[in-house]
Amino acid sequence: MLPRIRIREINPINLEGGYLIDGFPSVGFSSAIASESMIHTSKFDLGAVIDSDFFPPISIVKNGKPSYPTRVFVNNDLKVGIFLSYLTLDQSFHRIAAKTMLKWASKHKVGLILSSVAIKSPDGNKEMIGVGNSDSARKKIKDAGLKVLEHGTIPGIPGILLNEGLMTGQDVIVIIFHTDGTGPDFKSSAELCDAMSKLIPGATCNIEQLQSEAEKAATIMKETQTEAGNLKDSMYG
C-alpha cells in the first residue's frame, strides 16, 4: 500500500495569493524551530491537522492539551500558512509529503511556497542562499538580499517541491542555511527565521523569545523521535 497523507481542516483558511511555509525538520530541528517561533510571534491559529496511517501513533501534550504531531497553522490576515511537524519523516515519505503540500497549496491558491534545507557547517558559515524555481521566485530572493544559488543539489522534500512546483506552475523558494548539526541550533534557527521574514511581508520573529521556545520545541521533537523509534522497533523488530 502506498503512503497517504490526509489534511483535515478545522478552521476557515484564506491563503489566496499568500504564502505556505514547509516546517518539516531536515538536518537538526532549525526549520521546525524557526517556523514555531514565527507562529508564536505573529499569532497564528491552528487551521488543520495532518495525519497518516503510516505515522507513528503519538499525541503531543503541551500545557495539558493533546494535539497531533503534524499540523497546519494559519494567519489569515497575513495570508501565511505553516506546515509544522514534530516528526522527522522517513525518506520514503518525502515525495508524498511534498506532493500533498503542493496539492493543498493549489487548493488554497497559494502564491509562494517557502521551504528550507540545512547544510552542516562546523566552521560557522552564516551565508544564506536561496533557490527559486521561477524568474519571479528568484527576483524575490534577490529583493530580500539573499544570494541566489547557481549550481548545487537540493535533497528531500525541498528538492521535490522545487521540481514538482516547476511542473505545476507553483512558485517555490528554498533557503539554504548552515548549522553545526548538533543539538538545538538557536543561531541558525534565528537566522533562518529572519530570512523567512524578509521573504514574507508582515511576518516577524521575536529573537529574544526564540531560545526559550527553541528549547521547548527541541525537547518535544527529541522525545517524539525517541518514542517513534521505540514504536517502530516494537512493531517491526
Backbone hydrogen bonds, N-H to C=O, Kabsch-Sander energy under -0.5 kcal/mol:
donor,donor_aa,acceptor,acceptor_aa,energy
6,R,51,D,-3.4
8,R,6,R,-0.5
8,R,49,V,-2.8
9,E,7,I,-0.7
10,I,47,G,-2.6
11,N,47,G,-1.4
17,G,109,K,-3.5
18,G,15,L,-3.0
19,Y,79,K,-2.8
20,L,112,L,-2.2
21,I,81,G,-2.9
22,D,114,L,-2.7
23,G,21,I,-0.8
23,G,83,F,-1.9
28,G,26,S,-0.7
33,I,29,F,-2.8
34,A,30,S,-2.8
35,S,31,S,-2.0
36,E,32,A,-2.4
37,S,33,I,-2.3
38,M,34,A,-1.9
39,I,35,S,-2.1
40,H,36,E,-2.1
41,T,37,S,-2.4
42,S,38,M,-2.7
44,F,39,I,-1.9
45,D,74,V,-2.8
47,G,72,V,-3.3
48,A,72,V,-1.8
49,V,8,R,-2.0
50,I,70,T,-2.7
51,D,6,R,-2.5
55,F,52,S,-1.4
58,I,56,P,-1.7
60,I,67,S,-2.8
61,V,59,S,-0.6
62,K,60,I,-0.6
62,K,65,K,-2.5
65,K,62,K,-2.0
67,S,60,I,-1.3
71,R,84,L,-2.9
72,V,48,A,-2.9
73,F,82,I,-2.6
74,V,45,D,-3.4
75,N,80,V,-2.6
76,N,74,V,-0.5
79,K,75,N,-1.5
80,V,75,N,-1.9
81,G,19,Y,-2.5
82,I,73,F,-2.8
83,F,21,I,-2.9
84,L,71,R,-2.8
84,L,82,I,-0.9
85,S,23,G,-0.8
86,Y,69,P,-2.6
89,L,87,L,-0.8
93,F,90,D,-2.5
94,H,91,Q,-1.3
97,A,93,F,-2.6
98,A,94,H,-2.3
99,K,95,R,-2.4
100,T,96,I,-2.3
101,M,97,A,-2.1
102,L,98,A,-2.4
103,K,99,K,-2.4
104,W,100,T,-2.3
105,A,101,M,-2.5
106,S,102,L,-2.3
107,K,103,K,-2.1
108,H,104,W,-1.8
109,K,106,S,-1.2
110,V,105,A,-2.7
111,G,18,G,-1.4
112,L,18,G,-1.9
113,I,171,D,-2.3
114,L,20,L,-3.2
115,S,113,I,-0.5
115,S,173,I,-3.1
117,V,175,I,-2.5
119,I,177,F,-2.4
121,S,179,T,-3.4
124,G,121,S,-1.5
129,I,176,I,-1.9
130,G,147,K,-3.3
131,V,174,V,-2.2
133,N,172,V,-1.8
138,R,134,S,-2.4
139,K,135,D,-2.0
140,K,136,S,-1.8
141,I,137,A,-1.7
142,K,138,R,-2.0
143,D,139,K,-2.9
144,A,140,K,-1.4
145,G,142,K,-1.7
146,L,141,I,-2.2
147,K,128,M,-1.3
149,L,130,G,-2.8
159,G,155,P,-1.3
160,I,156,G,-2.0
161,L,157,I,-2.5
162,L,158,P,-2.0
163,N,159,G,-2.1
164,E,160,I,-3.0
165,G,161,L,-2.1
166,L,162,L,-1.5
167,M,163,N,-1.4
168,T,164,E,-1.7
169,G,165,G,-1.2
170,Q,165,G,-2.1
171,D,111,G,-0.6
171,D,169,G,-0.6
173,I,113,I,-2.6
174,V,131,V,-2.6
175,I,115,S,-2.4
176,I,129,I,-3.8
176,I,174,V,-0.5
177,F,117,V,-2.1
177,F,175,I,-0.6
179,T,119,I,-2.1
185,D,183,G,-0.8
186,F,184,P,-1.4
189,S,185,D,-2.0
190,A,186,F,-2.5
191,E,187,K,-2.3
192,L,188,S,-2.5
193,C,189,S,-2.5
194,D,190,A,-2.2
195,A,191,E,-2.1
196,M,192,L,-2.5
197,S,193,C,-2.0
198,K,194,D,-1.4
199,L,195,A,-1.0
199,L,196,M,-0.6
200,I,196,M,-1.3
203,A,200,I,-1.5
207,I,205,C,-1.1
209,Q,206,N,-0.5
210,L,206,N,-1.1
211,Q,207,I,-0.7
213,E,209,Q,-2.4
214,A,210,L,-3.2
215,E,211,Q,-2.4
216,K,212,S,-1.8
217,A,213,E,-2.9
218,A,214,A,-3.0
219,T,215,E,-1.9
220,I,216,K,-2.2
221,M,217,A,-2.8
222,K,218,A,-2.5
223,E,219,T,-2.3
224,T,220,I,-2.7
225,Q,221,M,-2.6
226,T,222,K,-2.3
227,E,223,E,-2.7
228,A,224,T,-2.8
229,G,225,Q,-2.2
230,N,226,T,-2.3
231,L,227,E,-2.6
232,K,228,A,-2.3
233,D,229,G,-2.3
234,S,230,N,-2.2
235,M,231,L,-2.1
236,Y,232,K,-2.6
237,G,233,D,-2.1
